[in-house]
Amino acid sequence: MSISHALRVLRDDVRAIFRNDPAARSLPEVLLYPGLHALVLHRVAHRLHRSGAKFLSRLISQLARFITGIEIHPGARIGRGFLSIMAWVS
């Protein structure tokens, strides 16, 4: 995945937040969303998972869970424009 492709995917994810979350008021605010952080880290973990680096992908997934409270399995396929604004933290 090229940097330009990754930036386009991030742009689409940010646009999805603005499109679907009426509380989103500014780009700096949206960049602080834990759901966006979890999604970005998931995309890295998913890429590693698909390349066979299962342990490293799971490590990144657990790091994302620790940071955001949101756990997404590295094998999960998530398309562009996904929005998660709520999470259950235990």
C-alpha positions as a Markdown table, in Angstrom:
| # | Residue | x | y | z |
|---|---|---|---|---|
| 1 | Met | 0.0 | 0.0 | 0.0 |
| 2 | Ser | 1.4 | 3.3 | -1.0 |
| 3 | Ile | 1.4 | 6.4 | 1.2 |
| 4 | Ser | -0.9 | 8.2 | -1.2 |
| 5 | His | -3.4 | 5.3 | -1.1 |
| 6 | Ala | -3.2 | 5.2 | 2.8 |
| 7 | Leu | -3.9 | 9.0 | 2.9 |
| 8 | Arg | -6.9 | 8.6 | 0.5 |
| 9 | Val | -8.3 | 5.8 | 2.8 |
| 10 | Leu | -7.8 | 8.1 | 5.9 |
| 11 | Arg | -9.5 | 11.0 | 4.0 |
| 12 | Asp | -12.5 | 8.7 | 3.3 |
| 13 | Asp | -12.6 | 7.7 | 6.9 |
| 14 | Val | -12.6 | 11.3 | 8.1 |
| 15 | Arg | -15.2 | 12.2 | 5.6 |
| 16 | Ala | -17.4 | 9.4 | 6.9 |
| 17 | Ile | -17.1 | 10.8 | 10.4 |
| 18 | Phe | -18.2 | 14.2 | 9.2 |
| 19 | Arg | -21.0 | 12.7 | 7.2 |
| 20 | Asn | -22.4 | 10.5 | 9.9 |
| 21 | Asp | -21.6 | 12.2 | 13.2 |
| 22 | Pro | -23.5 | 15.4 | 13.8 |
| 23 | Ala | -21.2 | 16.3 | 16.8 |
| 24 | Ala | -18.1 | 16.4 | 14.5 |
| 25 | Arg | -17.3 | 20.1 | 14.2 |
| 26 | Ser | -13.7 | 20.4 | 13.1 |
| 27 | Leu | -10.8 | 18.3 | 11.6 |
| 28 | Pro | -8.6 | 18.7 | 14.7 |
| 29 | Glu | -11.5 | 17.4 | 16.9 |
| 30 | Val | -12.1 | 14.4 | 14.5 |
| 31 | Leu | -8.4 | 13.5 | 14.6 |
| 32 | Leu | -8.8 | 13.0 | 18.3 |
| 33 | Tyr | -11.6 | 10.4 | 18.0 |
| 34 | Pro | -10.5 | 7.0 | 19.5 |
| 35 | Gly | -12.6 | 5.3 | 16.8 |
| 36 | Leu | -10.4 | 6.8 | 14.1 |
| 37 | His | -7.2 | 5.8 | 16.0 |
| 38 | Ala | -8.5 | 2.3 | 16.4 |
| 39 | Leu | -9.3 | 2.1 | 12.7 |
| 40 | Val | -5.9 | 3.4 | 11.6 |
| 41 | Leu | -4.1 | 0.9 | 13.8 |
| 42 | His | -6.5 | -1.8 | 12.6 |
| 43 | Arg | -5.6 | -1.1 | 9.0 |
| 44 | Val | -1.9 | -1.6 | 9.9 |
| 45 | Ala | -2.6 | -4.8 | 11.8 |
| 46 | His | -4.8 | -6.1 | 9.1 |
| 47 | Arg | -2.1 | -5.6 | 6.5 |
| 48 | Leu | 0.4 | -7.5 | 8.7 |
| 49 | His | -2.1 | -10.2 | 9.4 |
| 50 | Arg | -2.7 | -10.8 | 5.7 |
| 51 | Ser | 1.1 | -10.9 | 5.1 |
| 52 | Gly | 1.5 | -13.7 | 7.6 |
| 53 | Ala | 2.8 | -11.7 | 10.6 |
| 54 | Lys | 0.1 | -12.9 | 12.9 |
| 55 | Phe | 1.8 | -12.2 | 16.2 |
| 56 | Leu | 2.8 | -8.7 | 15.3 |
| 57 | Ser | -0.6 | -8.0 | 13.9 |
| 58 | Arg | -2.2 | -9.2 | 17.2 |
| 59 | Leu | 0.3 | -7.2 | 19.2 |
| 60 | Ile | -0.7 | -4.0 | 17.3 |
| 61 | Ser | -4.4 | -4.9 | 17.8 |
| 62 | Gln | -3.9 | -5.2 | 21.6 |
| 63 | Leu | -2.0 | -2.0 | 21.7 |
| 64 | Ala | -4.9 | -0.3 | 19.9 |
| 65 | Arg | -7.3 | -1.8 | 22.4 |
| 66 | Phe | -5.1 | -0.5 | 25.3 |
| 67 | Ile | -5.0 | 3.0 | 23.9 |
| 68 | Thr | -8.6 | 3.3 | 22.6 |
| 69 | Gly | -10.7 | 0.7 | 24.4 |
| 70 | Ile | -11.8 | -0.6 | 21.0 |
| 71 | Glu | -10.7 | -4.0 | 19.9 |
| 72 | Ile | -10.9 | -5.0 | 16.3 |
| 73 | His | -9.5 | -8.4 | 15.3 |
| 74 | Pro | -6.7 | -8.1 | 12.8 |
| 75 | Gly | -8.4 | -10.5 | 10.5 |
| 76 | Ala | -11.6 | -8.4 | 10.3 |
| 77 | Arg | -12.2 | -6.8 | 6.9 |
| 78 | Ile | -13.4 | -3.2 | 7.2 |
| 79 | Gly | -14.1 | -1.2 | 4.1 |
| 80 | Arg | -13.6 | 2.5 | 3.5 |
| 81 | Gly | -15.8 | 5.0 | 5.3 |
| 82 | Phe | -16.3 | 2.9 | 8.4 |
| 83 | Leu | -17.5 | 4.9 | 11.5 |
| 84 | Ser | -17.2 | 3.9 | 15.1 |
| 85 | Ile | -18.1 | 6.6 | 17.6 |
| 86 | Met | -19.1 | 4.4 | 20.5 |
| 87 | Ala | -17.2 | 1.6 | 22.3 |
| 88 | Trp | -17.8 | -0.6 | 25.3 |
| 89 | Val | -14.9 | -0.3 | 27.7 |
| 90 | Ser | -14.8 | -2.8 | 30.6 |
